[in-house]
Structures are given as structure tokens and as C-alpha cells.
């Protein structure tokens, strides 16, 4: 089999770098998981490359995506963000990020946001073996379940398609195509030691 990157990667270097170093690598940090889920929510209706190009602007505008800071925000911060041309200026998504920060705090305090999410896949990545991009689903019954559970808790902008894109990005599922060199590289990463924290 001829090895080549996943079809969606490129042609811009920022996209290639994201594919080669970030996408699909298991993420176990609660704050980083929350950041990615929020950014995937901002992506709704847009392309990921749009978000990727603005990611550093988002990080600066959203206090490094510290949910404990964002949870304290109100209308003044919403207005400040709506005036920031470096991010996606969508009131509903900005307000959702603040709401979602408060939900994150609840989940983090109770069980840890990392454990809350990873328990859905038995605490280790699901290894898919898709050969063609057309085989990769937009959502799955599991992403639908996670979406419903998050919404029940009050989370916003977390539909089944957003959740599945998030699961792929943070390595809860390995959706690199089997012809992609990253598939095996990601699959062979050592297991996370949950007891170590």
C-alpha cells in the first residue's frame, strides 16, 4: 500500500503540521480537552482551517482557554470579544463558551473532565481502520450519546458531528486512514497511566 497522508490534510503548511503533529494524538489534559471542544463548537458551519488560522488569537482573547477564568465572565467580556476581529465573532458561540466553562468546573470538580470524557471509550483510544475518507463517519452512536449527555448537563454547541470531530482530534478515536503514516504512529503510542493523574 502506498503511504500518504489523510485526504483532508493540506495543502497549506499549517494544516499539514496540524495533521502531522496534533490531530489524533490522545489528549488527557482536562483544560486542553475543553479548549478543543470549545474550538470545535466555534467551527460549527465553518471549515477547521478557519479556526486553525485563528487559534492563537482565540487563545489570547480567551485567557489561554482557562475555564476557571472564563466561568467568571459576563456581558462586558462578551462585548469585548464581539469587537475582536481576530476570532469568530458570534454571540451565541461566545456565550456558550462561558456557559460551558461553568459546566466544565462542575464536571472537573466531581470526577475530572478528562476521566468524564475518556470513560466513554473505556479510557483508551478506539482504533478504527478506515481505508478511504469516504468511509469515515460524520458522527457515530457514541458521539450522539456523548453529545446528549453534555447537553443534558447544559453544554452548548456540542452536537454529534461536533463531538465526533472532537473525538478524532483528541485521539479518543484513531481516524487516520490506514494508508497514512500517522495511523500506526498514533496507534503505537504508550497507554496513558490513569493512576499517575
C-alpha positions in Angstrom: 0.0 0.0 0.0 1.3 3.4 -0.9 1.6 5.6 2.2 0.1 9.0 2.0 -1.5 11.5 4.4 -5.2 11.6 5.1 -7.0 13.2 2.2 -8.1 16.3 4.2 -4.6 17.3 5.2 -3.2 20.3 3.2 -2.3 21.9 1.1 -1.4 24.7 3.5 1.6 24.1 5.8 -0.4 25.0 8.9 -2.9 22.2 8.0 -0.1 19.7 7.2 1.6 20.5 10.5 -1.6 20.1 12.4 -2.2 16.7 10.8 1.3 15.5 11.4 1.8 16.5 15.0 -1.5 17.3 16.7 -4.6 15.6 15.2 -5.4 12.2 16.5 -2.8 12.3 19.3 -4.5 11.3 22.6 -5.0 14.3 24.8 -5.5 13.7 28.5 -5.4 17.2 30.0 -8.8 18.4 31.2 -8.1 22.1 30.2 -6.8 21.2 26.8 -9.7 18.9 26.1 -12.1 21.7 27.0 -10.3 24.1 24.7 -10.5 21.7 21.8 -14.2 21.1 22.4 -14.9 24.9 22.5 -12.9 25.5 19.3 -14.8 22.7 17.6 -18.0 24.5 18.7 -16.7 27.7 17.1 -16.1 25.7 13.9 -19.8 24.9 13.5 -20.8 26.0 10.0 -17.1 26.8 9.1 -14.0 24.9 8.0 -11.4 23.8 10.5 -8.7 25.7 8.7 -10.5 28.9 9.5 -10.3 28.1 13.2 -6.8 26.8 13.0 -5.5 30.1 11.5 -7.2 32.0 14.3 -6.3 29.5 17.1 -3.6 31.7 18.7 -5.9 34.8 18.5 -8.6 32.7 20.3 -6.1 31.6 23.0 -5.1 35.2 23.6 -8.7 36.5 23.6 -10.0 33.7 25.8 -7.3 33.9 28.6 -5.4 30.8 27.4 -8.7 28.9 27.5 -8.6 28.8 31.3 -12.2 27.7 32.1 -11.8 28.9 35.7 -11.3 32.5 34.4 -13.9 32.3 31.6 -16.5 31.0 34.0 -16.4 34.4 35.8 -17.1 36.4 32.6 -20.3 38.3 31.8 -21.7 40.8 29.3 -18.6 43.1 29.4 -16.4 40.3 28.2 -18.9 39.2 25.6 -18.9 42.7 24.1 -15.1 42.8 24.2 -14.9 39.5 22.3 -17.6 40.6 19.8 -15.3 43.6 19.0 -12.2 41.3 18.4 -11.6 40.8 14.6 -9.1 38.0 15.3 -11.7 35.5 16.4 -15.1 34.3 15.2 -17.5 37.0 16.4 -20.6 35.0 17.1 -22.6 36.0 20.2 -24.2 32.6 20.7 -20.8 30.7 20.5 -19.1 33.2 22.8 -21.9 33.0 25.4 -21.8 29.2 25.0 -18.1 29.2 25.8 -18.8 31.0 29.1 -21.7 28.6 30.0 -19.5 25.6 29.0 -16.7 26.8 31.3 -19.1 26.7 34.2 -20.2 23.2 33.3 -16.6 22.2 32.9 -16.0 23.3 36.5 -18.8 21.1 37.8 -17.6 18.1 35.9 -13.9 18.8 36.8 -14.7 19.0 40.5 -16.9 15.9 40.5 -14.7 13.5 38.5 -12.3 15.3 36.2 -13.3 16.4 32.7 -10.6 14.1 31.3 -12.0 11.0 33.0 -15.5 12.0 32.3 -14.8 12.0 28.5 -12.4 9.1 28.3 -14.7 6.7 30.2 -16.9 6.7 27.1 -14.1 4.8 25.2 -13.0 2.6 28.1 -10.1 5.0 28.9 -8.1 4.1 25.7 -8.4 5.2 22.1 -10.7 3.3 19.7 -8.6 2.1 16.8 -10.5 2.4 13.5 -9.1 1.1 10.2 -10.7 3.2 7.5 -9.1 2.9 4.1 -10.9 5.8 2.4 -12.0 9.2 3.6 -15.5 8.4 2.4 -15.6 5.5 4.9 -15.2 7.9 7.9 -18.5 8.8 9.5 -19.5 12.3 10.3 -20.9 11.1 13.6 -21.5 7.8 15.5 -24.0 6.4 18.0 -21.3 7.1 20.6 -20.8 10.7 19.6 -24.5 11.1 19.7 -24.6 9.7 23.2 -21.8 12.0 24.5 -23.5 15.0 22.8 -26.8 14.2 24.5 -25.1 13.7 27.9 -23.2 17.0 27.6 -26.4 18.8 26.5 -28.3 17.4 29.5 -25.7 19.0 31.7 -26.2 22.3 29.9 -23.3 22.3 27.4 -24.0 24.1 24.2 -22.6 23.8 20.6 -21.8 20.1 21.1 -23.9 18.2 18.6 -23.0 14.7 17.5 -20.9 15.9 14.5 -19.0 18.4 16.6 -18.4 15.8 19.2 -17.1 13.2 16.7 -14.7 15.8 15.2 -13.5 16.5 18.7 -13.1 12.7 19.4 -11.0 12.4 16.3 -8.9 15.4 17.1 -8.1 14.5 20.7 -7.4 10.9 19.8 -10.4 9.2 21.5 -10.7 7.5 18.1 -7.8 7.0 15.7 -9.3 8.0 12.3 -6.1 8.5 10.4 -6.6 6.4 7.3 -4.7 3.1 7.2 -2.6 4.4 4.3 -1.4 7.4 6.4 1.9 7.1 8.3 0.3 8.7 11.3 -2.2 5.8 11.7 0.4 3.4 13.0 2.3 6.1 14.8 -0.7 7.1 16.8 -1.8 3.5 17.4 1.5 2.6 18.9 1.7 5.4 21.5 2.0 4.0 25.0 -1.1 3.7 27.1 -1.9 6.5 29.5 -1.3 5.8 33.1 -4.6 7.0 34.7 -3.3 6.3 38.2 -0.5 8.7 37.6 -3.0 11.5 37.0 
